[in-house]
């Protein structure tokens, strides 16, 4: 019978009174990332995240440093997340069996939010209406290839910094496990308290036709997955990086125009617990396959 991943916060490691029995677990992970690792803690009655739904054949725990809104740049900058840096190479550092990383999604959202008069194409991911390509290109006609190349360079460089951070402590060379995302529907479904929607304002700002919202979102998420897969395949630059392509797992899509929970989505860019489980269970199996090999 598979065992659920047991989660701890860095606070649990702060004193002997709260120190968890890490040595009793078969696998010990350090997790860092965005809301796909953390949003469930904000509203457990409705939300989940991938870590909550992971199960392993061997007992496993993770110390989770993730927080909503984190971008890869924030994760990789030295001293940005003091807990994560300390647990990798500081006074509380230890040898981790693997690092779990959730990144790229918020970086993509931040890049999509760049719009306004006079911004060159290599500084944005979407094209103005006057720049759109031929209709035969489909959703590609709305995307800035020059901007995507800038994004590729940025993401790869910051991911390389994460590799360097790993290799500066006792967990040097430990496997890093990176997941992809699923294809959202740009729609007016925020997370409450003024958070979101995230994609809808971007496609509206560039006057993209509503009929093409889904196609643009799919193309962007697939490009992000391909970028992360390329990084994982480059073992010289990104040693022991493993990417799990979640775009290949079928989810129930959200309906266009809906404002709340729809399909496997609790809001525009976050999954329900059912959606998280559909991705987390096979990802955990893939991780364990690497570790046992």
C-alpha positions in Angstrom: 0.0 0.0 0.0 1.4 3.4 -1.0 2.2 5.9 1.7 1.3 9.6 1.5 4.1 12.2 1.5 4.5 13.7 5.0 5.1 17.4 4.9 7.0 19.6 7.3 7.8 23.3 7.2 11.2 24.8 7.8 9.9 25.9 11.2 9.7 22.3 12.4 13.5 22.1 12.0 14.1 25.2 14.1 14.4 23.5 17.5 14.8 20.1 19.2 11.2 20.4 20.5 9.7 20.4 17.0 12.4 18.5 15.0 10.6 15.8 12.9 12.1 12.3 12.8 13.5 12.7 9.3 15.8 9.7 9.7 12.8 7.4 10.0 11.7 8.0 6.5 12.8 6.1 3.4 13.0 9.2 1.2 13.7 12.8 2.4 13.0 15.6 0.0 13.5 19.4 0.1 10.7 21.2 -1.8 10.7 24.7 -3.2 8.4 26.4 -5.6 5.2 28.3 -6.4 1.5 27.9 -5.6 1.3 24.4 -7.2 3.3 23.3 -4.1 1.6 25.7 -1.6 -1.8 27.0 -2.4 -3.6 24.2 -0.5 -2.4 25.6 2.7 -4.3 28.9 2.1 -7.7 27.3 1.9 -7.6 23.5 2.7 -11.3 23.1 2.4 -11.2 23.9 -1.3 -7.7 23.8 -2.5 -4.9 21.3 -2.7 -1.4 21.1 -4.3 0.8 18.5 -5.8 2.6 17.7 -2.6 -0.6 17.0 -0.7 -1.5 14.3 -3.2 1.8 12.5 -3.6 2.2 8.8 -2.6 5.2 6.6 -2.5 5.9 2.9 -2.0 8.5 3.8 0.6 7.8 6.2 3.4 8.7 9.7 2.4 8.7 13.2 3.8 9.4 16.7 2.5 10.4 20.0 4.1 8.4 22.5 2.0 9.8 26.0 1.5 7.3 26.9 -1.3 5.1 30.0 -1.3 2.4 31.3 -3.7 3.7 33.6 -6.4 7.3 32.5 -6.3 9.1 32.8 -9.6 12.3 30.9 -10.5 14.3 34.2 -10.3 13.2 34.6 -6.7 14.0 31.0 -5.9 17.5 31.1 -7.4 18.6 34.5 -6.0 20.9 34.0 -3.1 19.3 34.7 0.3 15.9 35.3 -1.4 14.5 32.3 0.5 16.7 32.0 3.5 15.1 28.8 4.7 15.7 27.0 1.4 19.3 28.3 1.2 20.0 27.3 4.8 18.7 23.8 4.3 20.8 23.3 1.2 24.1 24.8 2.3 23.7 26.6 5.6 23.9 25.6 9.2 20.8 23.4 8.9 21.9 21.8 5.6 21.7 18.1 5.3 21.9 15.4 2.6 18.6 15.2 0.8 17.5 12.2 -1.4 16.0 14.6 -3.9 14.8 18.2 -4.5 11.2 18.8 -5.6 10.9 21.9 -7.7 7.7 23.7 -9.0 8.7 26.6 -11.2 8.1 28.3 -14.5 4.4 28.9 -14.2 4.6 32.2 -12.4 7.5 33.3 -14.6 5.3 32.7 -17.6 2.4 34.7 -16.0 4.7 37.6 -15.2 6.0 37.6 -18.8 2.5 37.6 -20.2 1.6 40.6 -18.1 4.0 42.8 -20.0 2.1 45.0 -22.3 1.9 48.7 -23.4 2.9 51.0 -26.1 6.4 50.9 -27.4 7.6 47.6 -25.8 9.8 45.7 -28.3 8.8 42.2 -29.4 11.7 40.6 -27.6 10.4 42.0 -24.3 6.9 40.5 -24.5 5.3 37.1 -25.3 2.2 38.3 -27.2 1.9 40.4 -30.3 -0.2 43.5 -30.9 -3.1 43.2 -33.4 -1.2 44.9 -36.1 1.6 42.4 -35.7 -0.4 39.2 -35.9 0.7 36.6 -38.4 -1.4 34.8 -41.0 -4.6 33.2 -39.7 -3.4 29.8 -41.1 -0.8 29.8 -38.2 -3.6 29.3 -35.7 -2.7 30.4 -32.1 1.0 30.9 -33.2 0.0 34.1 -34.9 -0.4 35.8 -31.6 2.9 34.8 -30.0 6.2 36.8 -30.2 8.9 34.4 -31.1 11.6 37.0 -30.2 9.9 37.3 -26.8 9.8 33.6 -26.3 13.6 33.4 -27.0 14.2 36.0 -24.3 12.0 33.9 -21.9 13.9 30.7 -22.8 17.2 32.4 -22.0 16.0 33.8 -18.8 14.4 30.6 -17.5 17.4 28.4 -18.4 19.8 30.8 -16.8 17.9 30.9 -13.5 17.4 27.1 -13.5 21.2 26.9 -13.9 21.6 29.0 -10.8 19.3 26.5 -8.9 21.7 23.7 -10.0 24.6 25.7 -8.7 22.8 26.3 -5.4 22.2 22.6 -5.0 25.8 21.8 -5.7 27.2 24.3 -3.2 26.2 22.1 -0.2 26.1 18.5 1.0 23.3 17.5 -1.5 25.7 18.2 -4.4 24.5 16.2 -7.4 21.2 15.1 -5.8 18.4 14.6 -8.3 16.1 17.6 -8.9 12.6 16.6 -9.9 10.7 19.2 -11.9 7.0 19.0 -13.0 5.2 20.7 -15.9 1.8 22.3 -15.7 -1.6 21.6 -17.3 -3.4 23.7 -19.8 -5.7 26.3 -18.2 -8.6 28.1 -19.7 -8.3 32.0 -19.5 -11.5 32.9 -17.6 -12.7 35.2 -14.9 -12.0 32.8 -12.0 -9.7 34.3 -9.4 -8.6 32.8 -6.1 -10.3 35.5 -4.0 -9.0 38.4 -2.0 -8.0 40.1 -5.3 -5.8 37.3 -6.5 -6.3 36.6 -10.2 -7.4 36.0 -12.8 -4.0 35.8 -14.3 -4.2 34.8 -17.9 -7.5 36.5 -18.9 -6.1 40.1 -18.4 -3.2 39.3 -20.7 -5.2 37.9 -23.6 -7.7 40.8 -23.3 -4.9 43.4 -23.2 -3.7 42.1 -26.6 -7.2 41.9 -28.0 -6.9 38.2 -28.8 -10.3 36.8 -29.9 -12.1 34.8 -27.2 -12.4 31.8 -29.5 -8.6 31.5 -29.5 -8.1 31.8 -25.7 -7.8 28.0 -25.2 -5.4 27.6 -28.2 -3.1 30.3 -27.0 -3.0 28.9 -23.4 -2.3 25.4 -24.8 0.5 26.6 -27.0 2.1 28.6 -24.1 2.0 25.7 -21.7 3.3 23.2 -24.3 6.2 25.6 -25.1 7.0 25.8 -21.4 7.0 22.0 -21.1 9.2 21.7 -24.1 11.6 24.2 -22.7 11.8 22.4 -19.3 12.2 19.1 -21.1 15.1 20.5 -23.2 16.8 21.7 -20.0 16.5 18.2 -18.4 17.9 16.6 -21.5 21.0 18.8 -21.3 22.8 16.7 -18.7 26.0 18.7 -19.1 24.5 22.0 -18.2 21.7 20.7 -15.9 23.1 17.5 -14.3 20.6 15.1 -12.7 17.5 17.2 -13.6 14.4 15.2 -14.2 11.3 16.6 -15.9 7.8 15.1 -15.7 5.6 16.3 -18.5 2.1 16.8 -17.0 0.7 18.1 -20.2 0.4 14.5 -21.4 -2.1 13.7 -18.6 -5.8 14.2 -19.4 -7.7 16.5 -17.1 -11.3 17.7 -17.2 -11.0 21.2 -18.7 -12.7 24.3 -17.2 -15.5 25.7 -19.3 -14.9 29.1 -21.0 -16.4 32.1 -19.1 -16.9 30.3 -15.8 -16.1 32.2 -12.6 -15.5 29.4 -10.1 -14.7 25.7 -9.9 -15.0 24.0 -13.2 -13.8 20.6 -14.4 -10.6 19.8 -12.5 -9.8 23.5 -11.9 -10.6 25.3 -8.6 -9.8 28.7 -10.3 -8.2 29.9 -13.5 -4.7 28.4 -12.9 -5.0 26.0 -9.9 -6.4 22.5 -9.7 -8.9 20.9 -7.4 -7.6 18.0 -5.2 -8.9 15.6 -7.9 -6.9 17.3 -10.5 -3.8 17.5 -8.3 -4.1 13.7 -7.6 -4.2 12.9 -11.3 -0.8 14.5 -11.8 0.9 13.9 -8.4 0.4 10.1 -8.2 2.1 9.3 -11.5 4.8 11.9 -10.9 5.6 10.4 -7.5 5.9 7.0 -9.2 8.3 8.5 -11.8 10.4 10.0 -9.0 10.6 6.8 -7.1 11.6 4.9 -10.2 14.6 7.3 -10.6 15.6 6.9 -6.9 15.4 3.2 -6.8 17.3 2.9 -10.0 
